[in-house]
Amino acid sequence: MSVPYGDFARSLELEPFISLDRFVLDTFDSTAGDRVSYFADTAGLGAGLLVRRRTSEVQGSERTLEEALDGRARWQPTDLLRGDGTSGLTEITTRCAAAVMSDLVKK
C-alpha cells in the first residue's frame, strides 16, 4: 500500500495497516494515486458485500468508477453507489476494507 506524503505528525495519525494478504496488497497497489472510498453492507462487515468508489485523473479529467468485489475475487462495475446514494451501505476505513477483502477472498 502506498504511503501518503506528509509530515511526521500527520503520519503518526494514520490508521495502522495490518493485512499482509497478497490480494489485499495488490488491490491497494493497483489504486495507488487514486482517491478510494470503501463501503460495506450496513448489516455488518460479515455480510459479504464490499464496494469501492475510485476516482482517478485520466488525461486531465477525473474518472470515477464504482466497483463491487465478487465471489471470484474480482472487482466488477456496479451502480450500488449511484451518485451519493449509499442506501444499505456504510463507508468504512481502509483497514476495515482490508479485513473484509481478506475474508471474502478466503471464502
Secondary structure, DSSP 8 states (H G I E B T S, - for coil): -------HHHHHHS-------HHHHHHHHHTTTSEEEEEEETT-GGGS-EEEEEEEEETTEEEEEEEEE-TTS-EEE--TT-TT--TTEEEE-HHHHHHHHHHHHH-
